[in-house]
Amino acid sequence: MRQMSKWMVCAAMLATLAGCASVQVERPTPGPDAVAPPTLNPHWRFDPARAPAARDGYRPPRKLAVLLPMTGQLATAAGPVRDGLLAGYYAERREKPELAFYDTAGTASGAVAARDRAIAEGADQILGPLGRDEVSALFNAPQPVPLLALNRGNAAAPDNAADFSLAPEDEGRAAAAYALARNARRVLVLSNGDDHALRSVDAFRTQLEAEGGAIVGTLAIVGETPGDQSVGLRSAATREGGVDAILIALRGSEARLVVPQLFAAGLGDRLRIATSQLTSGTGKADEDRALDGIAFASETWTNAGLAGLPSPATLAADLPTARGPAARLFAFGHDAWLLSAYLQHLAEQPDAGLDGATGRLSLDAEGRVVRAPAWATFSNGVVVPLAGAGG
């Protein structure tokens, strides 16, 4: 009961910040020109009893069950996700579904039990769970109602399900597109070798090579204080064909020590692109000036704000779950609500997309949410949006 009362206080705070705590407006019945005719998608089975879609495709379920680990090891991560979801929910002025939260306790068995209970209690759509093992457990069985998981499982999403995550693979693909759009086809990679770096670099490589580009070398940057990389950097700089761009799959604290060496090796004027890891260990402008000019993957809301959602600074002042590193999960939770409300539209309109707090969102034919991140850079050691970078 104490846990639920805290949630109710949080919901009231978010509703107040959104400025529409109890406003509900009936959706108008769309005219014949509202949306394009839907494309039948055998992957999905949506409840036809739902109210008609609005002009923009908004068609939420009647009862949305949210499966999150309110207790257990994942509870800390679940807090910002929950609060971001509530912020998006209360910011929506149109008719909204009934929300019901179910504790998975962060276990596979808990997720299955929560899903089964939610369906028994009338949920016509499921959002969650959050843990990878939880998602895998649900993906190993048929889905009675549409499900949007908040992580990727050990297999592709089954019929009537999709997965959404802040996947490093999305950043890697976006970084490759960013480089190719600027005619940078020969890329040197600086990687710390952790899971995020490996996954983003693999996706970057696949996308780059598919468009005729190539990774011309990879330097492993290891340890808390990576040392002199001048030999490897100079070798790359003098290689036949040269280097057009540098992909920096490093944390900010690592990159600050390596990036200045690019200039000494004659690579300082090349296009420099980084994953979202670049912001890890940053926050002191005097030190972060070493990162000036690097384009890195970011979130729309934390980068430049998002219409309908209070600014990061406004929310952070009153809500601990929207501060610091948690802000990214808060944005993720907001987009989880957004995707839930437009899931059928995305499934039936192959070219449809949503401008979310974490970036531009779309749904592929295999039931995977694809995210094109926003782009930012450092200027005088301070993070600023990168104008004209695209998604």
TORKOL-4160 file (C-alpha; in steps of 0.2 Angstrom, whole numbers, padded with zeros to 4 digits, m for minus):
391
<pt num="1" X="0000" Y="0000" Z="0000"/>
<pt num="2" X="0014" Y="0012" Z="0004"/>
<pt num="3" X="0022" Y="0009" Z="m0013"/>
<pt num="4" X="0005" Y="0013" Z="m0022"/>
<pt num="5" X="0003" Y="0029" Z="m0012"/>
<pt num="6" X="0020" Y="0035" Z="m0018"/>
<pt num="7" X="0014" Y="0031" Z="m0036"/>
<pt num="8" X="m0002" Y="0041" Z="m0033"/>
<pt num="9" X="0008" Y="0056" Z="m0027"/>
<pt num="10" X="0020" Y="0055" Z="m0042"/>
<pt num="11" X="0005" Y="0054" Z="m0054"/>
<pt num="12" X="m0003" Y="0069" Z="m0046"/>
<pt num="13" X="0014" Y="0079" Z="m0048"/>
<pt num="14" X="0016" Y="0074" Z="m0066"/>
<pt num="15" X="m0002" Y="0078" Z="m0070"/>
<pt num="16" X="0001" Y="0096" Z="m0062"/>
<pt num="17" X="0017" Y="0098" Z="m0072"/>
<pt num="18" X="0008" Y="0093" Z="m0088"/>
<pt num="19" X="m0006" Y="0105" Z="m0084"/>
<pt num="20" X="m0020" Y="0093" Z="m0088"/>
<pt num="21" X="m0023" Y="0082" Z="m0073"/>
<pt num="22" X="m0041" Y="0078" Z="m0076"/>
<pt num="23" X="m0045" Y="0084" Z="m0093"/>
<pt num="24" X="m0052" Y="0071" Z="m0105"/>
<pt num="25" X="m0059" Y="0076" Z="m0122"/>
<pt num="26" X="m0068" Y="0064" Z="m0133"/>
<pt num="27" X="m0059" Y="0060" Z="m0150"/>
<pt num="28" X="m0068" Y="0066" Z="m0165"/>
<pt num="29" X="m0074" Y="0054" Z="m0178"/>
<pt num="30" X="m0061" Y="0056" Z="m0192"/>
<pt num="31" X="m0067" Y="0060" Z="m0209"/>
<pt num="32" X="m0064" Y="0050" Z="m0225"/>
<pt num="33" X="m0048" Y="0059" Z="m0228"/>
<pt num="34" X="m0041" Y="0057" Z="m0210"/>
<pt num="35" X="m0028" Y="0043" Z="m0213"/>
<pt num="36" X="m0023" Y="0032" Z="m0227"/>
<pt num="37" X="m0032" Y="0015" Z="m0228"/>
<pt num="38" X="m0023" Y="0003" Z="m0216"/>
<pt num="39" X="m0012" Y="m0011" Z="m0223"/>
<pt num="40" X="m0017" Y="m0028" Z="m0216"/>
<pt num="41" X="m0003" Y="m0034" Z="m0205"/>
<pt num="42" X="m0004" Y="m0053" Z="m0201"/>
<pt num="43" X="0008" Y="m0050" Z="m0187"/>
<pt num="44" X="m0005" Y="m0041" Z="m0176"/>
<pt num="45" X="m0022" Y="m0044" Z="m0169"/>
<pt num="46" X="m0030" Y="m0028" Z="m0162"/>
<pt num="47" X="m0046" Y="m0027" Z="m0153"/>
<pt num="48" X="m0059" Y="m0020" Z="m0166"/>
<pt num="49" X="m0070" Y="m0014" Z="m0151"/>
<pt num="50" X="m0058" Y="0001" Z="m0148"/>
<pt num="51" X="m0064" Y="0018" Z="m0153"/>
<pt num="52" X="m0060" Y="0024" Z="m0170"/>
<pt num="53" X="m0043" Y="0031" Z="m0173"/>
<pt num="54" X="m0040" Y="0050" Z="m0173"/>
<pt num="55" X="m0034" Y="0059" Z="m0188"/>
<pt num="56" X="m0016" Y="0057" Z="m0182"/>
<pt num="57" X="m0018" Y="0038" Z="m0179"/>
<pt num="58" X="m0020" Y="0040" Z="m0160"/>
<pt num="59" X="m0030" Y="0024" Z="m0155"/>
<pt num="60" X="m0025" Y="0018" Z="m0138"/>
<pt num="61" X="m0032" Y="0002" Z="m0130"/>
<pt num="62" X="m0047" Y="0002" Z="m0118"/>
<pt num="63" X="m0036" Y="m0005" Z="m0104"/>
<pt num="64" X="m0017" Y="m0004" Z="m0104"/>
<pt num="65" X="m0008" Y="m0016" Z="m0092"/>
<pt num="66" X="0009" Y="m0010" Z="m0088"/>
<pt num="67" X="0021" Y="m0023" Z="m0082"/>
<pt num="68" X="0036" Y="m0016" Z="m0072"/>
<pt num="69" X="0048" Y="m0023" Z="m0058"/>
<pt num="70" X="0041" Y="m0012" Z="m0044"/>
<pt num="71" X="0052" Y="m0023" Z="m0032"/>
<pt num="72" X="0068" Y="m0032" Z="m0035"/>
<pt num="73" X="0084" Y="m0027" Z="m0043"/>
<pt num="74" X="0077" Y="m0018" Z="m0058"/>
<pt num="75" X="0065" Y="m0007" Z="m0047"/>
<pt num="76" X="0077" Y="0008" Z="m0048"/>
<pt num="77" X="0077" Y="0008" Z="m0067"/>
<pt num="78" X="0058" Y="0005" Z="m0067"/>
<pt num="79" X="0055" Y="0021" Z="m0057"/>
<pt num="80" X="0060" Y="0034" Z="m0071"/>
<pt num="81" X="0052" Y="0023" Z="m0084"/>
<pt num="82" X="0035" Y="0023" Z="m0074"/>
<pt num="83" X="0036" Y="0042" Z="m0071"/>
<pt num="84" X="0040" Y="0046" Z="m0090"/>
<pt num="85" X="0025" Y="0035" Z="m0095"/>
<pt num="86" X="0014" Y="0044" Z="m0083"/>
<pt num="87" X="0020" Y="0061" Z="m0089"/>
<pt num="88" X="0015" Y="0057" Z="m0107"/>
<pt num="89" X="m0001" Y="0049" Z="m0101"/>
<pt num="90" X="m0007" Y="0065" Z="m0092"/>
<pt num="91" X="m0001" Y="0076" Z="m0106"/>
<pt num="92" X="m0013" Y="0068" Z="m0118"/>
<pt num="93" X="m0029" Y="0078" Z="m0118"/>
<pt num="94" X="m0039" Y="0066" Z="m0128"/>
<pt num="95" X="m0048" Y="0050" Z="m0121"/>
<pt num="96" X="m0036" Y="0039" Z="m0112"/>
<pt num="97" X="m0036" Y="0021" Z="m0107"/>
<pt num="98" X="m0038" Y="0014" Z="m0090"/>
<pt num="99" X="m0020" Y="0011" Z="m0083"/>
<pt num="100" X="m0016" Y="m0004" Z="m0072"/>
<pt num="101" X="0001" Y="m0007" Z="m0065"/>
<pt num="102" X="0007" Y="m0025" Z="m0061"/>
<pt num="103" X="0023" Y="m0029" Z="m0052"/>
<pt num="104" X="0034" Y="m0042" Z="m0061"/>
<pt num="105" X="0047" Y="m0042" Z="m0047"/>
<pt num="106" X="0060" Y="m0043" Z="m0060"/>
<pt num="107" X="0059" Y="m0061" Z="m0064"/>
<pt num="108" X="0053" Y="m0072" Z="m0078"/>
<pt num="109" X="0040" Y="m0081" Z="m0068"/>
<pt num="110" X="0034" Y="m0064" Z="m0061"/>
<pt num="111" X="0032" Y="m0057" Z="m0078"/>
<pt num="112" X="0022" Y="m0072" Z="m0084"/>
<pt num="113" X="0011" Y="m0071" Z="m0069"/>
<pt num="114" X="0008" Y="m0052" Z="m0071"/>
<pt num="115" X="0004" Y="m0054" Z="m0089"/>
<pt num="116" X="m0009" Y="m0068" Z="m0086"/>
<pt num="117" X="m0017" Y="m0058" Z="m0072"/>
<pt num="118" X="m0018" Y="m0043" Z="m0082"/>
<pt num="119" X="m0027" Y="m0052" Z="m0096"/>
<pt num="120" X="m0039" Y="m0060" Z="m0084"/>
<pt num="121" X="m0043" Y="m0043" Z="m0077"/>
<pt num="122" X="m0048" Y="m0036" Z="m0094"/>
<pt num="123" X="m0032" Y="m0028" Z="m0102"/>
<pt num="124" X="m0033" Y="m0027" Z="m0121"/>
<pt num="125" X="m0015" Y="m0022" Z="m0123"/>
<pt num="126" X="0001" Y="m0025" Z="m0113"/>
<pt num="127" X="0016" Y="m0013" Z="m0110"/>
<pt num="128" X="0032" Y="m0021" Z="m0103"/>
<pt num="129" X="0040" Y="m0030" Z="m0095"/>
<pt num="130" X="0057" Y="m0022" Z="m0093"/>
<pt num="131" X="0070" Y="m0035" Z="m0090"/>
<pt num="132" X="0078" Y="m0045" Z="m0104"/>
<pt num="133" X="0074" Y="m0062" Z="m0095"/>
<pt num="134" X="0056" Y="m0056" Z="m0092"/>
<pt num="135" X="0054" Y="m0052" Z="m0110"/>
<pt num="136" X="0061" Y="m0068" Z="m0116"/>
<pt num="137" X="0049" Y="m0078" Z="m0105"/>
<pt num="138" X="0034" Y="m0069" Z="m0113"/>
<pt num="139" X="0041" Y="m0070" Z="m0131"/>
<pt num="140" X="0042" Y="m0089" Z="m0129"/>
<pt num="141" X="0023" Y="m0091" Z="m0129"/>
<pt num="142" X="0009" Y="m0084" Z="m0140"/>
<pt num="143" X="0002" Y="m0067" Z="m0136"/>
<pt num="144" X="m0017" Y="m0066" Z="m0132"/>
<pt num="145" X="m0017" Y="m0047" Z="m0134"/>
<pt num="146" X="m0004" Y="m0035" Z="m0142"/>
<pt num="147" X="0011" Y="m0033" Z="m0132"/>
<pt num="148" X="0025" Y="m0020" Z="m0132"/>
<pt num="149" X="0040" Y="m0026" Z="m0123"/>
<pt num="150" X="0052" Y="m0013" Z="m0115"/>
<pt num="151" X="0068" Y="m0023" Z="m0119"/>
<pt num="152" X="0074" Y="m0036" Z="m0132"/>
<pt num="153" X="0072" Y="m0054" Z="m0128"/>
<pt num="154" X="0083" Y="m0069" Z="m0133"/>
<pt num="155" X="0073" Y="m0071" Z="m0149"/>
<pt num="156" X="0063" Y="m0060" Z="m0161"/>
<pt num="157" X="0046" Y="m0054" Z="m0156"/>
<pt num="158" X="0032" Y="m0066" Z="m0159"/>
<pt num="159" X="0016" Y="m0062" Z="m0168"/>
<pt num="160" X="0006" Y="m0049" Z="m0159"/>
<pt num="161" X="0021" Y="m0042" Z="m0150"/>
<pt num="162" X="0035" Y="m0029" Z="m0153"/>
<pt num="163" X="0050" Y="m0023" Z="m0143"/>
<pt num="164" X="0056" Y="m0006" Z="m0139"/>
<pt num="165" X="0073" Y="m0002" Z="m0131"/>
<pt num="166" X="0087" Y="0011" Z="m0131"/>
<pt num="167" X="0097" Y="m0001" Z="m0141"/>
<pt num="168" X="0115" Y="0002" Z="m0146"/>
<pt num="169" X="0112" Y="m0005" Z="m0163"/>
<pt num="170" X="0100" Y="0010" Z="m0167"/>
<pt num="171" X="0114" Y="0022" Z="m0163"/>
<pt num="172" X="0126" Y="0012" Z="m0173"/>
<pt num="173" X="0115" Y="0012" Z="m0188"/>
<pt num="174" X="0111" Y="0031" Z="m0186"/>
<pt num="175" X="0130" Y="0035" Z="m0185"/>
<pt num="176" X="0133" Y="0026" Z="m0201"/>
<pt num="177" X="0119" Y="0035" Z="m0209"/>
<pt num="178" X="0126" Y="0051" Z="m0202"/>
<pt num="179" X="0143" Y="0047" Z="m0210"/>
<pt num="180" X="0137" Y="0042" Z="m0227"/>
<pt num="181" X="0126" Y="0057" Z="m0228"/>
<pt num="182" X="0142" Y="0067" Z="m0227"/>
<pt num="183" X="0151" Y="0056" Z="m0240"/>
<pt num="184" X="0162" Y="0049" Z="m0226"/>
<pt num="185" X="0165" Y="0031" Z="m0231"/>
<pt num="186" X="0182" Y="0026" Z="m0224"/>
<pt num="187" X="0180" Y="0026" Z="m0205"/>
<pt num="188" X="0193" Y="0023" Z="m0191"/>
<pt num="189" X="0184" Y="0016" Z="m0175"/>
<pt num="190" X="0190" Y="0020" Z="m0157"/>
<pt num="191" X="0182" Y="0007" Z="m0145"/>
<pt num="192" X="0183" Y="0003" Z="m0127"/>
<pt num="193" X="0176" Y="m0015" Z="m0131"/>
<pt num="194" X="0161" Y="m0015" Z="m0118"/>
<pt num="195" X="0144" Y="m0022" Z="m0123"/>
<pt num="196" X="0137" Y="m0005" Z="m0129"/>
<pt num="197" X="0152" Y="m0002" Z="m0140"/>
<pt num="198" X="0153" Y="m0019" Z="m0147"/>
<pt num="199" X="0134" Y="m0019" Z="m0152"/>
<pt num="200" X="0135" Y="m0001" Z="m0159"/>
<pt num="201" X="0150" Y="m0004" Z="m0169"/>
<pt num="202" X="0144" Y="m0020" Z="m0176"/>
<pt num="203" X="0128" Y="m0012" Z="m0182"/>
<pt num="204" X="0138" Y="0003" Z="m0189"/>
<pt num="205" X="0149" Y="m0009" Z="m0199"/>
<pt num="206" X="0134" Y="m0018" Z="m0206"/>
<pt num="207" X="0126" Y="m0002" Z="m0212"/>
<pt num="208" X="0142" Y="0006" Z="m0218"/>
<pt num="209" X="0147" Y="m0009" Z="m0228"/>
<pt num="210" X="0130" Y="m0011" Z="m0236"/>
<pt num="211" X="0132" Y="0006" Z="m0243"/>
<pt num="212" X="0149" Y="0004" Z="m0250"/>
<pt num="213" X="0159" Y="0010" Z="m0235"/>
<pt num="214" X="0172" Y="0002" Z="m0224"/>
<pt num="215" X="0180" Y="0002" Z="m0207"/>
<pt num="216" X="0198" Y="0004" Z="m0211"/>
<pt num="217" X="0205" Y="0001" Z="m0193"/>
<pt num="218" X="0200" Y="m0002" Z="m0175"/>
<pt num="219" X="0209" Y="0004" Z="m0160"/>
<pt num="220" X="0206" Y="m0004" Z="m0143"/>
<pt num="221" X="0205" Y="0010" Z="m0130"/>
<pt num="222" X="0206" Y="0001" Z="m0113"/>
<pt num="223" X="0208" Y="0005" Z="m0095"/>
<pt num="224" X="0202" Y="0020" Z="m0085"/>
<pt num="225" X="0217" Y="0030" Z="m0091"/>
<pt num="226" X="0221" Y="0025" Z="m0109"/>
<pt num="227" X="0239" Y="0030" Z="m0114"/>
<pt num="228" X="0248" Y="0036" Z="m0129"/>
<pt num="229" X="0239" Y="0030" Z="m0145"/>
<pt num="230" X="0250" Y="0040" Z="m0157"/>
<pt num="231" X="0257" Y="0025" Z="m0166"/>
<pt num="232" X="0241" Y="0018" Z="m0170"/>
<pt num="233" X="0233" Y="0034" Z="m0175"/>
<pt num="234" X="0247" Y="0039" Z="m0186"/>
<pt num="235" X="0247" Y="0022" Z="m0195"/>
<pt num="236" X="0229" Y="0025" Z="m0199"/>
<pt num="237" X="0231" Y="0043" Z="m0205"/>
<pt num="238" X="0245" Y="0037" Z="m0217"/>
<pt num="239" X="0236" Y="0022" Z="m0223"/>
<pt num="240" X="0232" Y="0021" Z="m0242"/>
<pt num="241" X="0215" Y="0029" Z="m0245"/>
<pt num="242" X="0215" Y="0038" Z="m0229"/>
<pt num="243" X="0202" Y="0041" Z="m0216"/>
<pt num="244" X="0186" Y="0051" Z="m0219"/>
<pt num="245" X="0179" Y="0050" Z="m0201"/>
<pt num="246" X="0182" Y="0043" Z="m0184"/>
<pt num="247" X="0168" Y="0033" Z="m0174"/>
<pt num="248" X="0171" Y="0036" Z="m0156"/>
<pt num="249" X="0163" Y="0022" Z="m0145"/>
<pt num="250" X="0170" Y="0028" Z="m0129"/>
<pt num="251" X="0164" Y="0036" Z="m0113"/>
<pt num="252" X="0168" Y="0054" Z="m0111"/>
<pt num="253" X="0181" Y="0051" Z="m0098"/>
<pt num="254" X="0190" Y="0040" Z="m0110"/>
<pt num="255" X="0187" Y="0051" Z="m0125"/>
<pt num="256" X="0194" Y="0067" Z="m0116"/>
<pt num="257" X="0211" Y="0058" Z="m0115"/>
<pt num="258" X="0211" Y="0051" Z="m0133"/>
<pt num="259" X="0203" Y="0064" Z="m0144"/>
<pt num="260" X="0217" Y="0077" Z="m0142"/>
<pt num="261" X="0229" Y="0064" Z="m0149"/>
<pt num="262" X="0219" Y="0064" Z="m0165"/>
<pt num="263" X="0225" Y="0082" Z="m0169"/>
<pt num="264" X="0243" Y="0077" Z="m0165"/>
<pt num="265" X="0241" Y="0062" Z="m0178"/>
<pt num="266" X="0234" Y="0073" Z="m0191"/>
<pt num="267" X="0216" Y="0067" Z="m0189"/>
<pt num="268" X="0209" Y="0082" Z="m0180"/>
<pt num="269" X="0200" Y="0089" Z="m0195"/>
<pt num="270" X="0191" Y="0073" Z="m0199"/>
<pt num="271" X="0172" Y="0070" Z="m0196"/>
<pt num="272" X="0170" Y="0064" Z="m0178"/>
<pt num="273" X="0155" Y="0054" Z="m0173"/>
<pt num="274" X="0151" Y="0046" Z="m0156"/>
<pt num="275" X="0138" Y="0035" Z="m0147"/>
<pt num="276" X="0128" Y="0041" Z="m0133"/>
<pt num="277" X="0142" Y="0034" Z="m0121"/>
<pt num="278" X="0151" Y="0050" Z="m0124"/>
<pt num="279" X="0141" Y="0059" Z="m0111"/>
<pt num="280" X="0146" Y="0047" Z="m0097"/>
<pt num="281" X="0158" Y="0055" Z="m0085"/>
<pt num="282" X="0156" Y="0072" Z="m0092"/>
<pt num="283" X="0148" Y="0088" Z="m0084"/>
<pt num="284" X="0163" Y="0099" Z="m0081"/>
<pt num="285" X="0164" Y="0112" Z="m0095"/>
<pt num="286" X="0183" Y="0115" Z="m0093"/>
<pt num="287" X="0187" Y="0097" Z="m0095"/>
<pt num="288" X="0174" Y="0093" Z="m0108"/>
<pt num="289" X="0180" Y="0106" Z="m0121"/>
<pt num="290" X="0191" Y="0092" Z="m0127"/>
<pt num="291" X="0175" Y="0085" Z="m0134"/>
<pt num="292" X="0170" Y="0100" Z="m0144"/>
<pt num="293" X="0164" Y="0097" Z="m0161"/>
<pt num="294" X="0160" Y="0078" Z="m0159"/>
<pt num="295" X="0143" Y="0074" Z="m0166"/>
<pt num="296" X="0135" Y="0061" Z="m0154"/>
<pt num="297" X="0118" Y="0052" Z="m0153"/>
<pt num="298" X="0106" Y="0059" Z="m0140"/>
<pt num="299" X="0088" Y="0060" Z="m0135"/>
<pt num="300" X="0076" Y="0074" Z="m0142"/>
<pt num="301" X="0069" Y="0079" Z="m0125"/>
<pt num="302" X="0085" Y="0080" Z="m0116"/>
<pt num="303" X="0094" Y="0088" Z="m0131"/>
<pt num="304" X="0081" Y="0101" Z="m0137"/>
<pt num="305" X="0065" Y="0098" Z="m0128"/>
<pt num="306" X="0048" Y="0091" Z="m0134"/>
<pt num="307" X="0032" Y="0099" Z="m0137"/>
<pt num="308" X="0019" Y="0094" Z="m0124"/>
<pt num="309" X="0032" Y="0089" Z="m0111"/>
<pt num="310" X="0040" Y="0100" Z="m0098"/>
<pt num="311" X="0058" Y="0104" Z="m0100"/>
<pt num="312" X="0071" Y="0093" Z="m0092"/>
<pt num="313" X="0076" Y="0107" Z="m0081"/>
<pt num="314" X="0058" Y="0110" Z="m0075"/>
<pt num="315" X="0055" Y="0091" Z="m0071"/>
<pt num="316" X="0072" Y="0089" Z="m0064"/>
<pt num="317" X="0068" Y="0102" Z="m0051"/>
<pt num="318" X="0053" Y="0093" Z="m0044"/>
<pt num="319" X="0056" Y="0075" Z="m0049"/>
<pt num="320" X="0071" Y="0065" Z="m0044"/>
<pt num="321" X="0068" Y="0052" Z="m0058"/>
<pt num="322" X="0070" Y="0065" Z="m0071"/>
<pt num="323" X="0087" Y="0070" Z="m0066"/>
<pt num="324" X="0104" Y="0066" Z="m0072"/>
<pt num="325" X="0107" Y="0049" Z="m0080"/>
<pt num="326" X="0089" Y="0044" Z="m0076"/>
<pt num="327" X="0082" Y="0057" Z="m0088"/>
<pt num="328" X="0086" Y="0045" Z="m0102"/>
<pt num="329" X="0075" Y="0032" Z="m0094"/>
<pt num="330" X="0061" Y="0045" Z="m0091"/>
<pt num="331" X="0061" Y="0049" Z="m0110"/>
<pt num="332" X="0061" Y="0031" Z="m0114"/>
<pt num="333" X="0045" Y="0029" Z="m0102"/>
<pt num="334" X="0037" Y="0044" Z="m0111"/>
<pt num="335" X="0039" Y="0035" Z="m0128"/>
<pt num="336" X="0033" Y="0019" Z="m0121"/>
<pt num="337" X="0016" Y="0027" Z="m0118"/>
<pt num="338" X="0017" Y="0036" Z="m0135"/>
<pt num="339" X="0020" Y="0020" Z="m0144"/>
<pt num="340" X="0006" Y="0011" Z="m0135"/>
<pt num="341" X="m0006" Y="0024" Z="m0140"/>
<pt num="342" X="m0001" Y="0023" Z="m0159"/>
<pt num="343" X="0004" Y="0005" Z="m0160"/>
<pt num="344" X="m0010" Y="0000" Z="m0172"/>
<pt num="345" X="m0007" Y="0015" Z="m0183"/>
<pt num="346" X="0012" Y="0011" Z="m0184"/>
<pt num="347" X="0008" Y="m0007" Z="m0188"/>
<pt num="348" X="m0004" Y="m0003" Z="m0202"/>
<pt num="349" X="0005" Y="0012" Z="m0210"/>
<pt num="350" X="0022" Y="0005" Z="m0215"/>
<pt num="351" X="0029" Y="0023" Z="m0218"/>
<pt num="352" X="0022" Y="0030" Z="m0202"/>
<pt num="353" X="0033" Y="0037" Z="m0188"/>
<pt num="354" X="0032" Y="0047" Z="m0172"/>
<pt num="355" X="0043" Y="0061" Z="m0165"/>
<pt num="356" X="0046" Y="0055" Z="m0147"/>
<pt num="357" X="0057" Y="0060" Z="m0133"/>
<pt num="358" X="0071" Y="0048" Z="m0137"/>
<pt num="359" X="0070" Y="0052" Z="m0156"/>
<pt num="360" X="0060" Y="0047" Z="m0172"/>
<pt num="361" X="0051" Y="0031" Z="m0169"/>
<pt num="362" X="0045" Y="0018" Z="m0182"/>
<pt num="363" X="0040" Y="0000" Z="m0182"/>
<pt num="364" X="0047" Y="m0013" Z="m0194"/>
<pt num="365" X="0039" Y="m0028" Z="m0201"/>
<pt num="366" X="0047" Y="m0040" Z="m0188"/>
<pt num="367" X="0039" Y="m0030" Z="m0173"/>
<pt num="368" X="0054" Y="m0020" Z="m0168"/>
<pt num="369" X="0053" Y="m0002" Z="m0164"/>
<pt num="370" X="0067" Y="0007" Z="m0174"/>
<pt num="371" X="0074" Y="0023" Z="m0166"/>
<pt num="372" X="0083" Y="0037" Z="m0175"/>
<pt num="373" X="0091" Y="0047" Z="m0162"/>
<pt num="374" X="0093" Y="0066" Z="m0161"/>
<pt num="375" X="0111" Y="0073" Z="m0163"/>
<pt num="376" X="0120" Y="0084" Z="m0151"/>
<pt num="377" X="0138" Y="0091" Z="m0149"/>
<pt num="378" X="0149" Y="0099" Z="m0136"/>
<pt num="379" X="0152" Y="0118" Z="m0138"/>
<pt num="380" X="0164" Y="0126" Z="m0126"/>
<pt num="381" X="0162" Y="0110" Z="m0115"/>
<pt num="382" X="0143" Y="0111" Z="m0115"/>
<pt num="383" X="0131" Y="0100" Z="m0124"/>
<pt num="384" X="0120" Y="0109" Z="m0137"/>
<pt num="385" X="0109" Y="0102" Z="m0151"/>
<pt num="386" X="0117" Y="0099" Z="m0167"/>
<pt num="387" X="0107" Y="0110" Z="m0180"/>
<pt num="388" X="0103" Y="0102" Z="m0196"/>
<pt num="389" X="0110" Y="0085" Z="m0191"/>
<pt num="390" X="0094" Y="0076" Z="m0195"/>
<pt num="391" X="0087" Y="0061" Z="m0185"/>
